[in-house]
């Protein structure tokens, strides 16, 4: 065989190998793009462990963590509007943040998780008695994000009286009513940090039976809510409560797309993200942005394979 006849295929192989108008929430100033801090036992709500403790997450989550975090942080920073993501590792106590996690905006339907948590807590304590209709409404509010079901629960069980418990008991310190609006579940605002605290309460302080109900329910949400935390990937068994709505902010109507939930063996990671887009935003853009940020952090495929409303 001539040199030319074997050299051409070899070079080819090398080439292939190289190949509303009412007054609304004000945005907080932009926070640093990303930060990772070690949370104390009080914040984590679980016994603190050494950062080098063995991980129970899949190898995908462990690989190239610094690179994945940097990519996710850069992505969040590049998106228009106000975007904040916080992920807490309940095993190591490490908290990762990107964007602005303290800015408050309309909660949309994520607040339904707080309503459900409060009612389950009060029922467990004997303060109220949830009947079959209430239980069905809890399912509908969490699984299909049914607004009428949430309103029925809010009206029957003193919705306005829940706010203090949301703030103090669940740690949603900056949750409040949107100025100029009635005290109603659809008129509340909070931050990504608030949603992370809420999910932490569910996983670490709620009665085990009630926690089991919520984690199972959030893993079985309707197809139009399989985005956001869901983008962490099926191998991490995620669960989430999403929220999406068009709301008035500073005289303009904008889309908000939020997600709160968990991922990993034993619900290891608490995940919360809130995204308030500008006037040119859309539901699709927001849901995909929130999902892609989560997917980047966990090493899942991007663009994320999700189902949007």
N, C-alpha and C positions, 0 to 999 in steps of 0.2 A: 504493500500500500504506500502511495506517495505521501509525503509530509503534508501536502495541501489537503488530501482527503481526510485525514484524522484531525487536522488542526481546525478546520472550519466548524465541525460539530462541537469541539471543545470550547471554542470561543463563544458559541451560541449558548452553551450551558452557563458560562460565567456571566453573560449578559442577563439571562433570566434570573439568576440568583441575586443580582444587584437591584433588580426591579421592585247722677242727681245734682242740683244747684245749691243745696243747703251747705252750711259750713261743715267741712269734713276734716279728717285727720291731716295734720301737717307732717311732711317727711322730715326725719331727723337728718342731720348732716352725715355725709358718707363716712362710714367707719373703715378701718384698715381692711384691705382685701381679704386677709386670712390671718388666723392665729391659732395656735394650739397651746393649751394650758393644761396643767395637771389639776383636776378638781379635787377638793378636799372631801373627806367622808361625808360631811354635812351636805354638800351640794350633790354628791353622787347618790346619797341615800343608801349606800351599801358599804360594807367594809372595804377600806382602801387596800389596793394591792399594788405590788411593785410594778412599774411600767414594763419590766422585762418578763412578767408572768406569761406562762404559755397561753397561746390564743386558742379559742375554740372555733374561730371562724374558719371558713374554707381557705385553701391556699391562694385562691384568686384575690381574696380580700387582703391577704398578708403581703402579696408580691408588690414590689415597687411602691410602697406606701407614700414615700415622699414625692415621687413623680406624679402619682395620682392626685394627691392633695394639691400640689402646685397647679396641675392642669385644671382641676375643678375650681380652685380659687380664681385663676385667671379667667375662666369661662364666666363665672358669676360677675366678676368685675366688668366684663365687656358688655353685659346686657343692659339695655336702656331701662330707666326707671329705678325703683328701689327694691333690692333683692338681698335677702339674708338667709343663710343656711347654717344650722348648728347640728353637729353630730356628736353624741357622747357615747363613749365606750364604757359600758357599765362594769366591765371586767377590770380594766386598767385605771379607770377614772379620768382618762384623757378626753378633753373637749376640743373639737375642731370647729372653727368658725370661718365663714367666708362672707364677704359683703357686709351689710348692715343688719345685725341681728337684734338691735334695740329699737329700730324704727317701728312705729305702730301704724297699722292700717286696718281696714275692715276685716273682721275675722272670717266672713262668709260662713260656710257650713262647718268649718273646723270646730266651732264652739259647741256643736252638737255632742262632741266627745265629752266636753266638760259637763254638759247637762246630764248626760247618761251617767257619768261618774258620780256626780252629786246625788242623783236619785238612788243609785245602787248603794252608796254610802249611807244615806238616810234610811233606806229600807232595812239595811243590815243592822242599824242601830235601833230600829223600832220606832223611829220618828214618823215614818209614813209607811203605808202598805201598798205596794205596787200590785195591781190586779192583772188579769190576763190581757185586758185592753192596753194597759200601760206597757206590758212586756212586748206586745206586738208593735206598739209605737216606737219602742226603743230599737227593735230590729229594723223597722222601716227607716227611722231617722239615721241609723248608722250604715245600713247596707245599701239602701237606694237613695239616701240623703233626702228623704221625704220631708218637705217643709211643713206640711199640715200636721204630720206626726210630732215634729219638734214643737210646733206651736201649741198643740193639745197638751203636751207634757209641761211646757212652760206655764201655761195658763192654769193648769190644775194644781201645780205644786209650787206656787209663789216664785215665779221666775226672777223678779227683781231681787228677792231675798237671796238668790243663789250667788249674786255677784261678790259679796264679801267672802264667801267660801272659796270661790274661784281665785280670788286675789290672795287670801291669807293661807288657806289650807292647801291649795294646789300650787301655790307659788307663782301665780300669774300676776306679778306685782304691778305691771303697767297696763293691765286690762282696764278698760273704762268704756263708758257710753260715748258714742260720737256726739260732740257738741251740737246742740240744736235738735236732737232726736229724742224720742221717747225711750224709756228703759225697756228694751225688747231684744230678744236674742239676735235679731237681724241687724241691730244697730250698735253692735259692739266692735271695739278695736283692740288689738293686742300686738305683740311682737313675736318673732321667731323664738326668742328666749322664753317667752311665756308659754308657747306651745310645747317646747322641750320640757319645761317644768311640769306641765300637765301630764305629758306622757310618762315622765319619770314617776309621778305620783301613782299613776295607774299600775306601773310595773313593780313598784317598790313598797307601796304603802296600802294599797287597796286590799280588801279581804281576798285571799287566794281564789275562792270560788267566783267572786265577781271579776277578778282579774282574768281568770280563765275564760269567762264568758266574753269579755271584751276582746281579748287577743284572738279568740276563735272567730268572733264576728268580724273583726277588722281584717282578718285573713280571707274572708269570704265576701268582700264587698262586691257590688254590682259591677258589670263590665265598664261602665262609664266612669268608674273611680280607680281603674287599674293603671294609674300613672303616679308620678311623684315618688314616694318611698317605694312603690311597687317596682320601680326601675332598678332597684338594687339587685334584682334577679331572683328567679324561682328557687335557686339553690339556697338562698338565705331566708326562705319562708317569710317574706315581708307581710306586714299588715299596715293599713293606713286609713285615715279619714281625710278626704280631700275637701277643699272648699273653692268654689269659683263663682264669680258674680261680676256684674258691671255696676260700679258705684261712683258717686260724685266725689272728686278730690280736687280741691282748689279751683272750683268752677268748671272742671272738665269731667267727663264720664270716662272712666278707665276700667280695664279688666284687672281683677285680682285673682291670682291662682296660687293656692296654698296647699300644703300637705304636712301631715304629722303622723308618725307611726314608729315602727321598729323593724329591725332586720337582724338576722343572725341566729345561731343556736341559742335557745334560752332567751330570746329577745335581747341579745347582747347590746345592740346599738339602738339608741334613741335618736330619731331623725325628725327634724322640723325645718320647714322652709316656707318663707312668705315672699311673694313676688307681686309688687304693685307696678304695673306697666304704665307707660305714658299713654297719651291719647291715641297713638297709632297702633297700640297693642291689640292683640286678639286673644281669644280663648286658646286657640291652637298654639300660638307662639308661647304663651305663658305656661301651658301645661307641658309642652315639650322642653322648654328651658329648665323648669323645675326638675323634670325627669332626667334630663341629660346631666345636670349637675350631680344628682344622686348617683347616676350610673357611673360617671367619671370617678367619683370617690371610691366606689366599691369595685371598680374594675369590670363593670358590666358593659355590654356593647353600646356604642354611641354612633348614630342616634338611637335612643332607647326604643325598644319594641314595646309600645304601650297602646292602650285603648283610651281615647279621650271622649268627653261628653259630646 
